[in-house]
């Protein structure tokens, strides 16, 4: 009886040690010089970066140890100037090898899930380097049919990848791997694409540090989503008069964020001019908001490009109050509104803008 009690006590003690065990990260970095400091960091709730540990490289190796109360999405920094290696940190041993084209991280269940998905992605896009080379050559030779063929092939691969991503989000929406997949996309993702990805995340993951960043982007993107009421604003015309968005009455309104210094904006202007000429007598109005910081180039561009509709600006550049309210991060950004200021088209250009206006004007 005493021997059994002693055995049970030892097993319980060992179990307790496992519970309290932290993480270890052994790094193999043969091309990194001795003395360089490697950092382990993770995003905190206040959107700042916590330093969870650090180590100095010796003979091509480093080691970081610590303990976390719950799994976190972490990054290893310092191996190269701008490189950061993502790591799904749990209280288990990890091995990080930076010896080839792509760093290899092993350790923990979350890391295993991430690695499997990365392998799927690599397989899908394995021919992309050759395709990009072929596209450059075709463009130089002005072989437009070949360019179009390669673009369609890339779109096909993107479709396969998007389905793989949708599947892992559906199956792993309650893991940090899913949160990281969504956050890794361009931080200015449009609402229509972000919403189905966001909806697959669990509430727990939405409330994680990375999840809170995604949630804020979700809220920002929703402001200019189709179906939302466009926020009102008041700015000054080139003549110095106040003009609000809602004071512009029309069957259909185009809201155009642009700037005189923006090449793509100036290239898009002829298309907008043509559409205005086509529909101005049928109920179309345009309000252009300039992100210029000086009046002279703004007014000059209006005159040179023949933009004969309404214009406003506060000459604050990217700090333009209307642009900030609409979360504008690139120009041109063009929206189409109905008579009730409801957004019926977002971030439209060229043929897309023309198609939306054509459909509205024949109603």
KOLLUMKE-67724 format. One record per residue (C-alpha): x, y, z; residue number from 1. Coordinates in steps of 0.05 Angstrom, whole numbers. Layout:
KOLLUMKE-67724
<rec px="X" py="Y" pz="Z" k="NUM"/>
...
end
This chain:
KOLLUMKE-67724
<rec px="0" py="0" pz="0" k="1"/>
<rec px="57" py="48" pz="18" k="2"/>
<rec px="93" py="33" pz="-47" k="3"/>
<rec px="29" py="47" pz="-88" k="4"/>
<rec px="19" py="112" pz="-51" k="5"/>
<rec px="91" py="132" pz="-65" k="6"/>
<rec px="83" py="115" pz="-139" k="7"/>
<rec px="19" py="156" pz="-144" k="8"/>
<rec px="53" py="214" pz="-109" k="9"/>
<rec px="111" py="212" pz="-159" k="10"/>
<rec px="65" py="209" pz="-219" k="11"/>
<rec px="25" py="268" pz="-193" k="12"/>
<rec px="90" py="307" pz="-182" k="13"/>
<rec px="113" py="293" pz="-253" k="14"/>
<rec px="46" py="313" pz="-280" k="15"/>
<rec px="50" py="378" pz="-241" k="16"/>
<rec px="119" py="391" pz="-271" k="17"/>
<rec px="91" py="382" pz="-342" k="18"/>
<rec px="35" py="431" pz="-328" k="19"/>
<rec px="84" py="484" pz="-305" k="20"/>
<rec px="133" py="471" pz="-361" k="21"/>
<rec px="146" py="530" pz="-407" k="22"/>
<rec px="171" py="536" pz="-478" k="23"/>
<rec px="240" py="530" pz="-507" k="24"/>
<rec px="261" py="555" pz="-576" k="25"/>
<rec px="325" py="527" pz="-604" k="26"/>
<rec px="348" py="566" pz="-665" k="27"/>
<rec px="395" py="543" pz="-720" k="28"/>
<rec px="421" py="603" pz="-759" k="29"/>
<rec px="488" py="586" pz="-790" k="30"/>
<rec px="492" py="649" pz="-832" k="31"/>
<rec px="482" py="697" pz="-774" k="32"/>
<rec px="543" py="727" pz="-742" k="33"/>
<rec px="560" py="717" pz="-668" k="34"/>
<rec px="534" py="769" pz="-621" k="35"/>
<rec px="470" py="787" pz="-657" k="36"/>
<rec px="410" py="792" pz="-612" k="37"/>
<rec px="348" py="752" pz="-630" k="38"/>
<rec px="281" py="774" pz="-601" k="39"/>
<rec px="216" py="737" pz="-588" k="40"/>
<rec px="157" py="786" pz="-590" k="41"/>
<rec px="81" py="781" pz="-590" k="42"/>
<rec px="25" py="831" pz="-602" k="43"/>
<rec px="-9" py="854" pz="-538" k="44"/>
<rec px="-81" py="877" pz="-525" k="45"/>
<rec px="-59" py="950" pz="-530" k="46"/>
<rec px="-32" py="937" pz="-601" k="47"/>
<rec px="39" py="944" pz="-575" k="48"/>
<rec px="92" py="890" pz="-580" k="49"/>
<rec px="112" py="851" pz="-518" k="50"/>
<rec px="182" py="823" pz="-514" k="51"/>
<rec px="176" py="752" pz="-489" k="52"/>
<rec px="249" py="735" pz="-491" k="53"/>
<rec px="316" py="746" pz="-525" k="54"/>
<rec px="380" py="710" pz="-540" k="55"/>
<rec px="449" py="724" pz="-569" k="56"/>
<rec px="473" py="683" pz="-628" k="57"/>
<rec px="534" py="639" pz="-613" k="58"/>
<rec px="564" py="593" pz="-665" k="59"/>
<rec px="503" py="597" pz="-709" k="60"/>
<rec px="453" py="580" pz="-653" k="61"/>
<rec px="408" py="615" pz="-604" k="62"/>
<rec px="361" py="592" pz="-548" k="63"/>
<rec px="301" py="628" pz="-518" k="64"/>
<rec px="262" py="601" pz="-458" k="65"/>
<rec px="200" py="625" pz="-422" k="66"/>
<rec px="129" py="609" pz="-403" k="67"/>
<rec px="62" py="637" pz="-426" k="68"/>
<rec px="-7" py="629" pz="-394" k="69"/>
<rec px="-40" py="614" pz="-460" k="70"/>
<rec px="-20" py="604" pz="-533" k="71"/>
<rec px="0" py="667" pz="-571" k="72"/>
<rec px="19" py="687" pz="-642" k="73"/>
<rec px="92" py="708" pz="-635" k="74"/>
<rec px="148" py="730" pz="-681" k="75"/>
<rec px="223" py="718" pz="-681" k="76"/>
<rec px="260" py="781" pz="-702" k="77"/>
<rec px="332" py="801" pz="-712" k="78"/>
<rec px="357" py="745" pz="-758" k="79"/>
<rec px="355" py="793" pz="-817" k="80"/>
<rec px="342" py="867" pz="-818" k="81"/>
<rec px="269" py="864" pz="-839" k="82"/>
<rec px="253" py="791" pz="-829" k="83"/>
<rec px="203" py="766" pz="-778" k="84"/>
<rec px="187" py="692" pz="-770" k="85"/>
<rec px="116" py="677" pz="-745" k="86"/>
<rec px="110" py="624" pz="-691" k="87"/>
<rec px="48" py="596" pz="-657" k="88"/>
<rec px="76" py="596" pz="-587" k="89"/>
<rec px="55" py="543" pz="-536" k="90"/>
<rec px="91" py="516" pz="-475" k="91"/>
<rec px="128" py="462" pz="-515" k="92"/>
<rec px="197" py="456" pz="-547" k="93"/>
<rec px="206" py="490" pz="-614" k="94"/>
<rec px="260" py="485" pz="-667" k="95"/>
<rec px="273" py="542" pz="-715" k="96"/>
<rec px="319" py="529" pz="-775" k="97"/>
<rec px="339" py="585" pz="-822" k="98"/>
<rec px="382" py="547" pz="-870" k="99"/>
<rec px="345" py="549" pz="-937" k="100"/>
<rec px="298" py="592" pz="-977" k="101"/>
<rec px="243" py="587" pz="-925" k="102"/>
<rec px="251" py="585" pz="-849" k="103"/>
<rec px="226" py="520" pz="-818" k="104"/>
<rec px="191" py="522" pz="-751" k="105"/>
<rec px="168" py="458" pz="-715" k="106"/>
<rec px="136" py="447" pz="-647" k="107"/>
<rec px="66" py="447" pz="-620" k="108"/>
<rec px="-2" py="429" pz="-649" k="109"/>
<rec px="-19" py="499" pz="-674" k="110"/>
<rec px="48" py="504" pz="-710" k="111"/>
<rec px="35" py="436" pz="-742" k="112"/>
<rec px="-32" py="460" pz="-769" k="113"/>
<rec px="0" py="524" pz="-796" k="114"/>
<rec px="57" py="485" pz="-828" k="115"/>
<rec px="8" py="438" pz="-863" k="116"/>
<rec px="-30" py="496" pz="-893" k="117"/>
<rec px="34" py="531" pz="-915" k="118"/>
<rec px="54" py="467" pz="-950" k="119"/>
<rec px="-13" py="467" pz="-986" k="120"/>
<rec px="-3" py="539" pz="-1007" k="121"/>
<rec px="68" py="525" pz="-1031" k="122"/>
<rec px="43" py="468" pz="-1074" k="123"/>
<rec px="-12" py="511" pz="-1105" k="124"/>
<rec px="35" py="567" pz="-1123" k="125"/>
<rec px="97" py="525" pz="-1138" k="126"/>
<rec px="98" py="547" pz="-1212" k="127"/>
<rec px="88" py="622" pz="-1197" k="128"/>
<rec px="162" py="643" pz="-1204" k="129"/>
<rec px="163" py="614" pz="-1275" k="130"/>
<rec px="96" py="644" pz="-1290" k="131"/>
<rec px="119" py="713" pz="-1267" k="132"/>
<rec px="181" py="707" pz="-1310" k="133"/>
<rec px="139" py="686" pz="-1370" k="134"/>
<rec px="92" py="744" pz="-1359" k="135"/>
<rec px="150" py="794" pz="-1359" k="136"/>
<rec px="177" py="765" pz="-1423" k="137"/>
<rec px="109" py="766" pz="-1456" k="138"/>
<rec px="98" py="838" pz="-1436" k="139"/>
<rec px="165" py="859" pz="-1464" k="140"/>
<rec px="148" py="824" pz="-1529" k="141"/>
<rec px="78" py="854" pz="-1528" k="142"/>
<rec px="48" py="785" pz="-1532" k="143"/>
<rec px="-18" py="806" pz="-1502" k="144"/>
<rec px="-54" py="740" pz="-1513" k="145"/>
<rec px="1" py="705" pz="-1474" k="146"/>
<rec px="-5" py="757" pz="-1418" k="147"/>
<rec px="-80" py="745" pz="-1415" k="148"/>
<rec px="-70" py="670" pz="-1412" k="149"/>
<rec px="-21" py="677" pz="-1354" k="150"/>
<rec px="-68" py="724" pz="-1317" k="151"/>
<rec px="-124" py="674" pz="-1323" k="152"/>
<rec px="-79" py="618" pz="-1298" k="153"/>
<rec px="-60" py="660" pz="-1237" k="154"/>
<rec px="-134" py="673" pz="-1224" k="155"/>
<rec px="-147" py="598" pz="-1227" k="156"/>
<rec px="-92" py="586" pz="-1176" k="157"/>
<rec px="-120" py="642" pz="-1132" k="158"/>
<rec px="-188" py="608" pz="-1134" k="159"/>
<rec px="-158" py="542" pz="-1112" k="160"/>
<rec px="-120" py="577" pz="-1055" k="161"/>
<rec px="-182" py="615" pz="-1033" k="162"/>
<rec px="-221" py="550" pz="-1027" k="163"/>
<rec px="-165" py="519" pz="-986" k="164"/>
<rec px="-165" py="580" pz="-941" k="165"/>
<rec px="-241" py="578" pz="-934" k="166"/>
<rec px="-237" py="505" pz="-913" k="167"/>
<rec px="-185" py="516" pz="-859" k="168"/>
<rec px="-224" py="576" pz="-832" k="169"/>
<rec px="-287" py="533" pz="-829" k="170"/>
<rec px="-250" py="477" pz="-794" k="171"/>
<rec px="-203" py="517" pz="-750" k="172"/>
<rec px="-242" py="581" pz="-736" k="173"/>
<rec px="-229" py="573" pz="-662" k="174"/>
<rec px="-153" py="573" pz="-668" k="175"/>
<rec px="-99" py="625" pz="-672" k="176"/>
<rec px="-80" py="596" pz="-740" k="177"/>
<rec px="-146" py="622" pz="-768" k="178"/>
<rec px="-137" py="690" pz="-736" k="179"/>
<rec px="-67" py="696" pz="-766" k="180"/>
<rec px="-91" py="675" pz="-835" k="181"/>
<rec px="-142" py="731" pz="-836" k="182"/>
<rec px="-94" py="783" pz="-806" k="183"/>
<rec px="-39" py="765" pz="-855" k="184"/>
<rec px="-80" py="790" pz="-914" k="185"/>
<rec px="-72" py="863" pz="-935" k="186"/>
<rec px="-94" py="904" pz="-875" k="187"/>
<rec px="-139" py="945" pz="-920" k="188"/>
<rec px="-181" py="887" pz="-944" k="189"/>
<rec px="-250" py="907" pz="-971" k="190"/>
<rec px="-311" py="891" pz="-930" k="191"/>
<rec px="-342" py="843" pz="-980" k="192"/>
<rec px="-282" py="798" pz="-976" k="193"/>
<rec px="-267" py="807" pz="-903" k="194"/>
<rec px="-337" py="793" pz="-876" k="195"/>
<rec px="-342" py="718" pz="-892" k="196"/>
<rec px="-272" py="707" pz="-865" k="197"/>
<rec px="-287" py="747" pz="-802" k="198"/>
<rec px="-353" py="711" pz="-791" k="199"/>
<rec px="-317" py="644" pz="-787" k="200"/>
<rec px="-275" py="666" pz="-728" k="201"/>
<rec px="-299" py="647" pz="-659" k="202"/>
<rec px="-315" py="702" pz="-608" k="203"/>
<rec px="-254" py="680" pz="-568" k="204"/>
<rec px="-209" py="690" pz="-627" k="205"/>
<rec px="-241" py="757" pz="-645" k="206"/>
<rec px="-223" py="781" pz="-575" k="207"/>
<rec px="-150" py="759" pz="-581" k="208"/>
<rec px="-97" py="813" pz="-595" k="209"/>
<rec px="-94" py="797" pz="-670" k="210"/>
<rec px="-169" py="788" pz="-670" k="211"/>
<rec px="-180" py="858" pz="-643" k="212"/>
<rec px="-139" py="886" pz="-699" k="213"/>
<rec px="-183" py="848" pz="-749" k="214"/>
<rec px="-246" py="871" pz="-713" k="215"/>
<rec px="-225" py="944" pz="-720" k="216"/>
<rec px="-211" py="934" pz="-794" k="217"/>
<rec px="-279" py="901" pz="-800" k="218"/>
<rec px="-313" py="962" pz="-770" k="219"/>
<rec px="-272" py="1010" pz="-813" k="220"/>
<rec px="-287" py="971" pz="-877" k="221"/>
<rec px="-361" py="968" pz="-861" k="222"/>
<rec px="-365" py="1044" pz="-865" k="223"/>
<rec px="-358" py="1042" pz="-941" k="224"/>
<rec px="-392" py="976" pz="-954" k="225"/>
<rec px="-447" py="971" pz="-1005" k="226"/>
<rec px="-514" py="982" pz="-970" k="227"/>
<rec px="-487" py="1029" pz="-917" k="228"/>
<rec px="-507" py="1103" pz="-912" k="229"/>
<rec px="-447" py="1146" pz="-933" k="230"/>
<rec px="-424" py="1191" pz="-876" k="231"/>
<rec px="-437" py="1265" pz="-886" k="232"/>
<rec px="-381" py="1316" pz="-885" k="233"/>
<rec px="-370" py="1390" pz="-900" k="234"/>
<rec px="-308" py="1419" pz="-934" k="235"/>
<rec px="-290" py="1481" pz="-973" k="236"/>
<rec px="-296" py="1492" pz="-1048" k="237"/>
<rec px="-239" py="1524" pz="-1088" k="238"/>
<rec px="-277" py="1590" pz="-1080" k="239"/>
<rec px="-277" py="1583" pz="-1004" k="240"/>
<rec px="-351" py="1564" pz="-995" k="241"/>
<rec px="-375" py="1508" pz="-950" k="242"/>
<rec px="-406" py="1449" pz="-984" k="243"/>
<rec px="-431" py="1384" pz="-952" k="244"/>
<rec px="-441" py="1317" pz="-985" k="245"/>
<rec px="-514" py="1314" pz="-965" k="246"/>
<rec px="-528" py="1383" pz="-994" k="247"/>
<rec px="-512" py="1356" pz="-1063" k="248"/>
<rec px="-579" py="1330" pz="-1089" k="249"/>
<rec px="-581" py="1281" pz="-1146" k="250"/>
<rec px="-611" py="1216" pz="-1170" k="251"/>
<rec px="-541" py="1186" pz="-1168" k="252"/>
<rec px="-478" py="1215" pz="-1138" k="253"/>
<rec px="-406" py="1197" pz="-1150" k="254"/>
<rec px="-360" py="1212" pz="-1091" k="255"/>
<rec px="-288" py="1214" pz="-1116" k="256"/>
<rec px="-227" py="1218" pz="-1070" k="257"/>
<rec px="-167" py="1240" pz="-1112" k="258"/>
<rec px="-107" py="1287" pz="-1115" k="259"/>
<rec px="-71" py="1327" pz="-1167" k="260"/>
<rec px="-6" py="1291" pz="-1152" k="261"/>
<rec px="-37" py="1222" pz="-1161" k="262"/>
<rec px="-19" py="1191" pz="-1228" k="263"/>
<rec px="-74" py="1137" pz="-1227" k="264"/>
<rec px="-125" py="1191" pz="-1209" k="265"/>
<rec px="-106" py="1235" pz="-1268" k="266"/>
<rec px="-108" py="1173" pz="-1313" k="267"/>
<rec px="-178" py="1157" pz="-1288" k="268"/>
<rec px="-204" py="1228" pz="-1297" k="269"/>
<rec px="-219" py="1223" pz="-1372" k="270"/>
<rec px="-264" py="1163" pz="-1358" k="271"/>
<rec px="-302" py="1202" pz="-1303" k="272"/>
<rec px="-308" py="1262" pz="-1349" k="273"/>
<rec px="-339" py="1219" pz="-1404" k="274"/>
<rec px="-389" py="1189" pz="-1355" k="275"/>
<rec px="-407" py="1257" pz="-1328" k="276"/>
<rec px="-420" py="1283" pz="-1398" k="277"/>
<rec px="-462" py="1222" pz="-1413" k="278"/>
<rec px="-506" py="1226" pz="-1351" k="279"/>
<rec px="-504" py="1297" pz="-1322" k="280"/>
<rec px="-571" py="1314" pz="-1354" k="281"/>
<rec px="-602" py="1249" pz="-1328" k="282"/>
<rec px="-590" py="1261" pz="-1254" k="283"/>
<rec px="-516" py="1248" pz="-1242" k="284"/>
<rec px="-475" py="1293" pz="-1197" k="285"/>
<rec px="-402" py="1285" pz="-1177" k="286"/>
<rec px="-367" py="1311" pz="-1115" k="287"/>
<rec px="-292" py="1305" pz="-1116" k="288"/>
<rec px="-252" py="1308" pz="-1051" k="289"/>
<rec px="-179" py="1327" pz="-1061" k="290"/>
<rec px="-123" py="1302" pz="-1017" k="291"/>
<rec px="-79" py="1360" pz="-1040" k="292"/>
<rec px="-44" py="1403" pz="-989" k="293"/>
<rec px="-37" py="1465" pz="-1033" k="294"/>
<rec px="-92" py="1502" pz="-1070" k="295"/>
<rec px="-53" py="1519" pz="-1134" k="296"/>
<rec px="-39" py="1449" pz="-1160" k="297"/>
<rec px="-109" py="1427" pz="-1140" k="298"/>
<rec px="-143" py="1482" pz="-1180" k="299"/>
<rec px="-95" py="1474" pz="-1238" k="300"/>
<rec px="-110" py="1399" pz="-1244" k="301"/>
<rec px="-185" py="1413" pz="-1242" k="302"/>
<rec px="-176" py="1461" pz="-1300" k="303"/>
<rec px="-127" py="1419" pz="-1341" k="304"/>
<rec px="-169" py="1355" pz="-1335" k="305"/>
<rec px="-235" py="1390" pz="-1349" k="306"/>
<rec px="-269" py="1369" pz="-1284" k="307"/>
<rec px="-330" py="1413" pz="-1289" k="308"/>
<rec px="-368" py="1386" pz="-1227" k="309"/>
<rec px="-365" py="1402" pz="-1153" k="310"/>
<rec px="-299" py="1401" pz="-1115" k="311"/>
<rec px="-280" py="1407" pz="-1042" k="312"/>
<rec px="-218" py="1399" pz="-998" k="313"/>
<rec px="-189" py="1421" pz="-932" k="314"/>
<rec px="-119" py="1420" pz="-962" k="315"/>
<rec px="-94" py="1373" pz="-907" k="316"/>
<rec px="-68" py="1318" pz="-952" k="317"/>
<rec px="-77" py="1249" pz="-923" k="318"/>
<rec px="-103" py="1282" pz="-860" k="319"/>
<rec px="-164" py="1306" pz="-898" k="320"/>
<rec px="-222" py="1299" pz="-848" k="321"/>
<rec px="-269" py="1267" pz="-900" k="322"/>
<rec px="-215" py="1218" pz="-922" k="323"/>
<rec px="-202" py="1197" pz="-851" k="324"/>
<rec px="-277" py="1188" pz="-838" k="325"/>
<rec px="-281" py="1143" pz="-899" k="326"/>
<rec px="-216" py="1107" pz="-879" k="327"/>
<rec px="-185" py="1123" pz="-946" k="328"/>
<rec px="-116" py="1093" pz="-954" k="329"/>
<rec px="-107" py="1099" pz="-1029" k="330"/>
<rec px="-130" py="1144" pz="-1086" k="331"/>
<rec px="-168" py="1144" pz="-1129" k="332"/>
<rec px="-225" py="1116" pz="-1086" k="333"/>
<rec px="-292" py="1125" pz="-1120" k="334"/>
<rec px="-360" py="1110" pz="-1091" k="335"/>
<rec px="-430" py="1113" pz="-1122" k="336"/>
<rec px="-488" py="1135" pz="-1079" k="337"/>
<rec px="-563" py="1135" pz="-1091" k="338"/>
<rec px="-610" py="1194" pz="-1077" k="339"/>
<rec px="-613" py="1174" pz="-1003" k="340"/>
<rec px="-537" py="1173" pz="-997" k="341"/>
<rec px="-536" py="1098" pz="-992" k="342"/>
<rec px="-473" py="1067" pz="-1021" k="343"/>
<rec px="-488" py="1025" pz="-1083" k="344"/>
<rec px="-416" py="1017" pz="-1107" k="345"/>
<rec px="-349" py="1021" pz="-1072" k="346"/>
<rec px="-278" py="1030" pz="-1098" k="347"/>
<rec px="-299" py="1031" pz="-1171" k="348"/>
<rec px="-256" py="1050" pz="-1231" k="349"/>
<rec px="-258" py="1044" pz="-1306" k="350"/>
<rec px="-307" py="993" pz="-1333" k="351"/>
<rec px="-335" py="976" pz="-1265" k="352"/>
<rec px="-355" py="1048" pz="-1252" k="353"/>
<rec px="-386" py="1053" pz="-1321" k="354"/>
<rec px="-426" py="989" pz="-1311" k="355"/>
<rec px="-454" py="1011" pz="-1244" k="356"/>
<rec px="-475" py="1079" pz="-1270" k="357"/>
<rec px="-505" py="1048" pz="-1333" k="358"/>
<rec px="-548" py="1001" pz="-1290" k="359"/>
<rec px="-571" py="1058" pz="-1245" k="360"/>
<rec px="-587" py="1107" pz="-1299" k="361"/>
<rec px="-633" py="1060" pz="-1338" k="362"/>
<rec px="-675" py="1045" pz="-1277" k="363"/>
end
